Amino acid sequence: MRFYVIKLKHIIFGAVAAILLAVVCIRSGPAVYTFLVNGRELPIYSVEREDNRIALTFDCAWNDDDIDDIIRALKQYGCRATFFVTGKWAEDYSSSLNKLYREGFEIGIHSYNHDDYTTLNSDEIISDMAKCDAAVMRATGFKPDLARVPSGAYNDNAIRTIQNDGRICVQWSVDGIDYPKGTTSEQIYNRIVPEVKAGDIILLHNGTEHTAEVLPQILEQLKKKYELVNISELIYKDDYTLDHAGKQHPGGIL
């Protein structure tokens, strides 16, 4: 009878925890808790920070015409940034990728050739990421552990596969929407500077009409209030939770 009471307490506790925390998937290794929100697994979109850190990221999938200008602006304002590159870009512009790496910028993968991960099975996703890894490693000697899905499109299988492959999947919370033709520098600036808050992850792209042109103005304003760091310096790599918006919080319980 005593054994039954103890077991019942455990059952009740587990039910309450499930209601409060949703469904929690605990992976082996570091204490990482990934929440299922409305039945979906989420990547990291932003981070709860008590300091003033933010992260600037660039997706690289087109050309490398503006890489030198982007590097110059980042160095001028003493800002770090993370570049998510496709494997094809890494192959076509290996010297630019090597330059980014040598300058101390963080590198993540962005698929091999921007295929939609929601249409691929786990083996295909793993193969695609490995192909991207190989291209990055040929240019830098470095194997990334950060990943961003193409076009921001994912499903449970994609996120679970990326995580089970030992990677951290990172999205963004502030989008400069700098890639459409006809987008102006002013529009890019206004989509970022007034919107940013501590813990945000900003998305920009290289190879656009005006990103490199407006970047110094953006950095000048952001530097007045925030410290721009690499993704790995912003996120928590273990013992964290994600809320319904993909915001990362330190600790195992919100």
C-alpha positions in Angstrom: 0.0 0.0 0.0 2.8 2.4 0.8 4.5 1.6 -2.5 1.2 2.5 -4.3 1.0 6.0 -2.6 4.6 6.9 -3.6 3.9 5.8 -7.1 0.7 7.8 -7.2 2.5 10.9 -6.1 5.0 10.5 -8.9 2.2 10.2 -11.4 0.4 13.3 -10.1 3.7 15.3 -10.1 4.4 14.1 -13.7 1.0 15.2 -14.8 1.3 18.6 -13.3 4.7 19.1 -14.7 3.4 18.2 -18.2 0.7 20.7 -17.9 3.0 23.5 -16.8 5.9 22.7 -19.1 4.2 21.2 -22.1 6.0 18.3 -23.6 9.7 18.2 -22.9 12.3 16.3 -24.8 15.5 15.8 -22.9 18.5 14.8 -25.0 21.6 13.0 -23.7 24.6 15.1 -22.9 24.1 18.7 -21.6 20.8 19.5 -19.9 18.9 20.9 -22.8 15.1 21.2 -22.8 13.3 21.7 -26.0 9.6 22.5 -25.7 6.9 21.3 -28.0 4.5 24.2 -28.6 1.2 23.2 -30.1 2.9 19.9 -30.9 5.9 21.5 -32.7 9.6 21.6 -31.9 11.1 25.0 -32.1 14.5 26.4 -33.0 16.0 29.4 -31.1 14.5 32.8 -32.2 15.8 35.1 -29.5 17.3 34.9 -26.0 16.3 36.3 -22.6 19.3 38.5 -21.6 19.8 40.7 -18.6 22.7 42.4 -20.4 22.6 44.4 -23.6 23.8 41.7 -26.0 22.3 41.1 -29.4 23.5 39.0 -32.4 23.8 40.1 -36.0 23.6 37.3 -38.6 24.1 37.1 -42.3 22.8 34.4 -44.6 25.2 33.8 -47.6 23.7 32.1 -50.6 24.3 34.3 -53.6 27.4 36.2 -54.5 30.4 37.6 -52.5 30.5 41.1 -54.1 29.9 42.9 -50.8 31.8 40.7 -48.4 34.8 43.1 -48.1 32.5 46.0 -47.4 30.6 44.1 -44.8 33.8 43.0 -43.1 35.1 46.6 -43.2 32.0 48.0 -41.5 32.0 45.3 -38.8 35.6 45.9 -38.0 35.2 49.6 -38.0 32.5 49.4 -35.3 34.1 46.5 -33.4 31.1 44.2 -33.9 31.1 40.5 -34.2 28.6 38.6 -36.4 27.7 35.1 -37.5 27.5 34.1 -41.1 25.3 31.2 -42.1 26.6 29.9 -45.4 25.3 27.4 -47.9 27.8 24.7 -49.0 27.5 25.9 -52.6 28.5 29.4 -51.5 31.4 28.0 -49.5 32.6 26.2 -52.6 32.1 29.1 -55.1 33.5 31.7 -52.7 35.9 29.8 -50.6 38.4 32.7 -50.4 35.7 35.0 -49.0 34.6 32.4 -46.5 38.2 31.8 -45.4 38.5 35.6 -45.0 35.5 35.7 -42.8 36.8 32.9 -40.7 40.3 34.5 -40.4 38.8 37.8 -39.3 37.2 36.0 -36.4 33.5 35.9 -37.5 31.4 32.9 -36.6 30.4 30.4 -39.3 27.2 28.4 -39.3 25.7 26.2 -42.0 22.6 27.0 -44.1 22.1 23.8 -46.1 24.2 22.9 -49.1 22.1 24.6 -51.8 19.0 26.0 -50.0 16.8 22.9 -50.4 13.6 22.9 -48.3 14.2 20.7 -45.3 10.5 20.2 -44.8 10.6 18.0 -47.9 13.5 15.9 -46.9 13.7 12.9 -44.6 16.2 12.6 -41.7 18.9 10.8 -43.7 18.6 13.4 -46.5 19.0 16.3 -44.1 22.0 14.7 -42.4 23.6 14.1 -45.8 22.9 17.6 -46.9 24.4 19.1 -43.7 27.5 16.9 -44.0 28.0 18.1 -47.6 27.8 21.7 -46.4 30.2 20.8 -43.5 32.7 19.4 -46.0 32.6 22.6 -48.1 33.1 24.8 -45.1 35.9 22.6 -43.7 37.8 22.7 -47.1 37.8 26.5 -46.9 38.4 27.0 -43.2 39.3 23.7 -41.5 36.4 24.3 -39.1 33.2 22.3 -38.6 30.3 24.4 -37.6 27.8 23.4 -34.9 25.3 26.1 -35.7 22.6 25.6 -38.4 19.9 27.7 -39.9 17.2 26.1 -42.1 16.7 27.4 -45.6 14.0 30.1 -46.0 13.2 29.7 -42.3 11.1 26.6 -43.2 11.1 23.7 -40.7 9.0 20.9 -39.3 9.4 18.7 -36.3 11.6 16.2 -38.2 13.9 18.9 -39.5 14.5 20.4 -36.0 14.8 17.0 -34.3 17.3 15.8 -36.9 19.4 18.9 -36.7 19.5 18.7 -32.9 20.2 14.9 -32.9 23.1 15.6 -35.2 24.7 17.7 -32.5 23.8 21.1 -33.8 21.9 24.1 -32.6 19.3 25.5 -34.9 19.0 29.3 -34.9 16.4 31.5 -36.5 15.9 35.2 -36.0 13.6 37.7 -34.2 14.3 40.8 -36.2 14.3 40.6 -40.0 15.8 43.4 -42.2 14.0 41.9 -45.3 16.9 43.3 -47.3 16.8 40.9 -50.3 13.7 41.9 -52.4 14.5 44.0 -55.5 13.6 47.6 -54.9 14.2 47.5 -51.1 15.7 50.8 -50.0 18.5 51.4 -47.4 16.0 53.4 -45.3 13.5 50.5 -45.2 16.3 48.1 -44.1 17.4 50.5 -41.4 13.8 51.1 -40.1 13.1 47.4 -39.9 16.1 46.9 -37.6 17.2 49.9 -35.5 13.8 50.9 -33.9 12.8 47.3 -33.4 15.8 45.7 -31.7 15.9 44.8 -28.0 18.3 42.9 -25.8 18.6 39.2 -26.8 17.4 39.7 -30.4 18.9 37.9 -33.3 19.0 40.1 -36.5 18.8 38.6 -40.0 20.5 40.2 -43.0 21.9 38.8 -46.2 25.0 39.5 -48.2 24.8 39.9 -52.0 21.9 42.4 -51.8 21.5 45.8 -53.3 21.8 47.9 -50.2 22.7 45.8 -47.1 26.5 46.7 -47.2 25.6 50.3 -48.0 23.4 50.8 -45.0 25.3 48.5 -42.5 27.5 51.3 -41.1 24.5 53.4 -40.2 22.8 50.4 -38.5 25.9 49.5 -36.6 26.5 53.1 -35.5 23.1 53.3 -33.9 23.0 49.8 -32.4 26.5 50.3 -30.8 25.1 53.2 -28.8 23.0 50.8 -26.8 24.0 47.2 -27.5 26.9 44.8 -27.6 26.9 42.9 -30.9 28.2 39.4 -30.3 28.4 36.0 -32.1 25.5 33.7 -31.7 27.5 31.4 -29.5 28.1 34.3 -27.2 24.4 35.1 -27.0 22.7 31.8 -26.6 22.7 29.3 -23.7 24.1 26.0 -24.9 22.9 23.9 -22.0 20.3 24.0 -19.2 17.8 26.2 -21.0 14.1 26.2 -22.0 12.3 27.6 -25.0 9.0 29.4 -24.7 6.1 29.4 -27.2 7.8 32.1 -29.3 11.2 30.3 -29.5 12.7 32.6 -26.9 15.5 30.9 -25.0 15.5 31.2 -21.2 18.3 30.1 -18.8 17.4 27.2 -16.5 15.3 24.0 -16.9 12.0 25.5 -15.9 10.4 28.8 -17.0 
